[in-house]
Amino acid sequence: MSRFDKIIDRTHTDSEKWDKYKGRDIIPMWVADSDFETAPEIVEALQKRVAHAVFGYSAQPTEGVKEAIFDHLRSQYDWQIDSDWIIPLPSLVRGLSLSCEMTEQEGDQVIIPATIYPPFKFIPGNVGRETIPVPMKLLADERWVLDFDALQKTISPQTQMVLFCNPHNPAGTVYTRDELERLHAICKEHDCLICSDEIHCDLILDEGKKHIPIASLNEDAASRTITLMAASKTFNVAGLGFGFAIVSDEALRDKFKKRVRKTMPDINILAQVATEVAFKHGEAWRLEQIEYLRENRDYLMREINAIDDMKMYPLEATFLAWIDVSRLGLGDAQSFFEAAGVGISPGSYFGDENFIRLNFACRRALLEEAVARIRKAVASIVQ
Ligand SMILES: Cc1ncc(COP(=O)(O)O)c(C=O)c1O
C-alpha cells in the first residue's frame, strides 16, 4: 500500500474543498489542492519551528528559502538565476495581478489564453487593463496549446503583456522548447512583457517530458518575463500562502518590488520553512507522489474513455483532468455530476462549457468510487 492510499478525514478541518459539500454525499474533486499529507520532512521542520515559540518578523525572503529556490531551479530546470531575482509573494494570484500592473498604463491590453484558470480572466480588468483572449488549439497529438497563429494576428501595439500558463491549467499541457521559442519571438517582435505562471511545473506526469521555464530560453526572454512559481500545489501547502516571482531585469524588478512592498503583507514564517524544506529535502516524496498521480491519471483516462460520449484528453502535467462532456448534452454539467455524487469544476469557469475539470489528487479508492458514480449516472441517460 502506498502512503497516498491513507484515509485522511479532512472534514472538520475548515477545508475549502471538503466544506463545500458538508453533510452531503458528494466527493469533492474541484479546487486544486490534493488530499495527501505533505512530506514528513516538511511536517517535522514546521513542528520544530513552532516549538521555538517565537514568531516575530522574519527576513523576506529568508536565506534558507533563497538558497533552496536557487538550487531547485538549477537542478530541476538547468536554470541559473541570481538569488536577488527572487521576490517572495503571499499568493500567485496576487503575483498575476501585480504583473499586470507592470505594463505602462491603464488601458493597455493584456493577452490571456481563452481557456484558462479563472483569475486570469478578471485580473487584467481589475487593474484597469483590457483583457484580450486568444484561443487554445487542439494539435493532432491531442495536446492543447495556445494558438500561436491567432496570437500573431491578435497582438497589437497596445498589447503590453501576455499572461501565460505553463504547465497549462486546465489542459495540462507542457509546452515544448519550439512552442516557447515561438511565443518568445512573437513577444519580442512586439516588445511585449510575459508573465509566466509556472505553479504546476513540479507536477510533470509524462516520463520524457520536461518543464522549461520560458525565462530560461535566452537573455531576451529572461529580461521580458516575470516567472511565478511555488511549492504549494506539489507539496499540498497552498494554505500556508507562499509563492515567488523571478524577475531578472533590474528596472522591472525594482518596480515590481516597490509594488509588493506597498500592497502586500509580509510572508508567513512557516510558509518559508515549508518551501525551503520542500525544495531541499522533498525530492524523494515528490517523485513518489508523481508515480501515484500518474497511475491515477492512467486509471481515470482508461475508465472515462470507456464511457460512451465522454472524452478525457491526454494530460502531460498537473492533477487536473480536462474532460469533454459535450456529447452528453447535459446543460448544467456541474449539477448533473453533483447529483451523481461527484463535485467537479464546470468547464464554463475556465472558458469552455463543453468540458469539466476533475481533480484526481486523492486516494485511489476514492477515485474508483467517483468513477463508479460517474459511470452509473451517465449510463442512466445514455441508452
Ligand atoms: C495556474 C494557477 N495559478 C495560481 C494559482 C493559485 O495560486 P495562489 O494560491 O498562490 O494564489 C492556481 C491554483 O489553482 C493555479 O492553478
The ligand as an SDF file (V2000), in Angstrom:
LIG
                    3D

 16 16  0  0  0  0  0  0  0  0999 V2000
   -2.2660   28.3910  -12.6610 C   0  0  0  0  0  0  0  0  0  0  0  0
   -2.5300   28.7680  -11.2390 C   0  0  0  0  0  0  0  0  0  0  0  0
   -2.0240   29.9140  -10.7530 N   0  0  0  0  0  0  0  0  0  0  0  0
   -2.2190   30.3090   -9.4690 C   0  0  0  0  0  0  0  0  0  0  0  0
   -2.9710   29.5090   -8.5980 C   0  0  0  0  0  0  0  0  0  0  0  0
   -3.2180   29.9700   -7.1820 C   0  0  0  0  0  0  0  0  0  0  0  0
   -2.0730   30.3790   -6.5660 O   0  0  0  0  0  0  0  0  0  0  0  0
   -2.1380   31.0050   -5.0880 P   0  0  0  0  0  0  0  0  0  0  0  0
   -2.9340   30.0940   -4.2400 O   0  0  0  0  0  0  0  0  0  0  0  0
   -0.6920   31.0860   -4.6850 O   0  0  0  0  0  0  0  0  0  0  0  0
   -2.7580   32.3720   -5.2130 O   0  0  0  0  0  0  0  0  0  0  0  0
   -3.5080   28.3030   -9.0690 C   0  0  0  0  0  0  0  0  0  0  0  0
   -4.3360   27.4650   -8.1820 C   0  0  0  0  0  0  0  0  0  0  0  0
   -5.0140   26.5500   -8.5980 O   0  0  0  0  0  0  0  0  0  0  0  0
   -3.2770   27.9190  -10.4070 C   0  0  0  0  0  0  0  0  0  0  0  0
   -3.7410   26.7640  -10.8970 O   0  0  0  0  0  0  0  0  0  0  0  0
  1  2  1  0
  2  3  1  0
  2 15  2  0
  3  4  2  0
  4  5  1  0
  5  6  1  0
  5 12  2  0
  6  7  1  0
  7  8  1  0
  8  9  2  0
  8 10  1  0
  8 11  1  0
 12 13  1  0
 12 15  1  0
 13 14  2  0
 15 16  1  0
M  END
$$$$
